[in-house]
Amino acid sequence: MNRRDFLTAAAAAAGMGATGLAQAPAQPPAQGREGGRGGRGGGRGRGGPANVSAEKLARIEIMTLNHNSIIKLPWQEATPERTLDIFDLPKYYVDVYGVRNVEFQSNHVAQNNDAPDLAYVKELRARLDAAGSKANQINIEIGTMAQMGPEGQAAALEGDARAAWLARAKKWVDLAPVLGVTRLMHNQGALTDDSKAGVISLWKELQDYARPKNVMISGETRGSGFPTAGNRGQGPPPPPPSMSNQERLRYVWGILWECTQAAGGYTNLDFGGETRFHNQQELHDAIKGLLPRSAGSMHTRISPTWDVGTAIRYAESIGYKGLYTIEVSQDAAVRVIYNAILANLA
């Protein structure tokens, strides 16, 4: 089964539970349970909150990214597809899933990365508070910390570009307490041995600035091996170097771990799809390896090469107590991972 077929089948299975997704039958929607009204939300969400304990639901977080195609933002042109107002999102997550933890994309928090509108952010916070919800993290897509050059070597930001990125990032640190956020996740970009020192320096400077404000700066696992530059009209990029699978995994999470420790930062493991971790053991090794500096969140997905339920049980067995954050590309697929998480929490 190829990736598209797998994801289509998984989305179709939303709410049903399966051995490879939930390890147990899905729970029926609750009727009138605390924290939500079963059935609200029409076609979106496919039902109401699962009939499970509040403690289990408190371990789940939902990314606003999952609903990017249907969210209405004040600065966007209205379209028929955009049916969910950003200010209604916290209550929607509570009503449909019983989930009160929200992870924001930066483009859902500010139209201008260099000049966030504090009045808008305060209104978002008010809506979160009204729903009894909390924003835990913002994924700040404000530019990458390192980029691949045309010769196949990565370089971290320097000079004016570095100063501009840092000034922008500090504005997000200052904004974080307004929304109640304690974690910001950067995009490190092309992380290699060439760019490592520059990324560490930039990450450390930002973390040092954020620490007095009780804000953690985290980085996530990205890509599936050695990063490559895209084709920008200058011919095809150089092919990735030949390497062992052990070395490939170093690019997936090993160098990230080195940078995290050196910068005093934090990790945000993203399970990725079938190209990142090729089997269950590879994923488990990353969970264990990155756990000591976890920011308290892991981005959970589904894959034909490993089982998300097994990964959750493993994380729990070694002491992970943080959030399992759902990251998918469509609303229906949220329920698949939601069921899997709930079915595999003790």
Secondary structure as GFF3:
##gff-version 3
##sequence-region A 1 346
A	DSSP	alpha_helix	3	12	.	.	.	ID=ss1
A	DSSP	alpha_helix	54	57	.	.	.	ID=ss2
A	DSSP	beta_strand	60	63	.	.	.	ID=ss3
A	DSSP	three_ten_helix	64	67	.	.	.	ID=ss4
A	DSSP	beta_strand	71	72	.	.	.	ID=ss5
A	DSSP	beta_strand	84	85	.	.	.	ID=ss6
A	DSSP	three_ten_helix	86	88	.	.	.	ID=ss7
A	DSSP	alpha_helix	89	97	.	.	.	ID=ss8
A	DSSP	beta_strand	101	105	.	.	.	ID=ss9
A	DSSP	three_ten_helix	106	108	.	.	.	ID=ss10
A	DSSP	alpha_helix	118	131	.	.	.	ID=ss11
A	DSSP	beta_strand	134	139	.	.	.	ID=ss12
A	DSSP	beta_strand	146	148	.	.	.	ID=ss13
A	DSSP	beta_strand	154	156	.	.	.	ID=ss14
A	DSSP	alpha_helix	159	179	.	.	.	ID=ss15
A	DSSP	beta_strand	183	185	.	.	.	ID=ss16
A	DSSP	alpha_helix	196	210	.	.	.	ID=ss17
A	DSSP	three_ten_helix	211	213	.	.	.	ID=ss18
A	DSSP	beta_strand	216	220	.	.	.	ID=ss19
A	DSSP	alpha_helix	245	249	.	.	.	ID=ss20
A	DSSP	pi_helix	250	254	.	.	.	ID=ss21
A	DSSP	alpha_helix	255	263	.	.	.	ID=ss22
A	DSSP	beta_strand	266	268	.	.	.	ID=ss23
A	DSSP	alpha_helix	280	290	.	.	.	ID=ss24
A	DSSP	three_ten_helix	291	293	.	.	.	ID=ss25
A	DSSP	beta_strand	297	300	.	.	.	ID=ss26
A	DSSP	alpha_helix	308	317	.	.	.	ID=ss27
A	DSSP	beta_strand	323	326	.	.	.	ID=ss28
A	DSSP	alpha_helix	331	344	.	.	.	ID=ss29
###
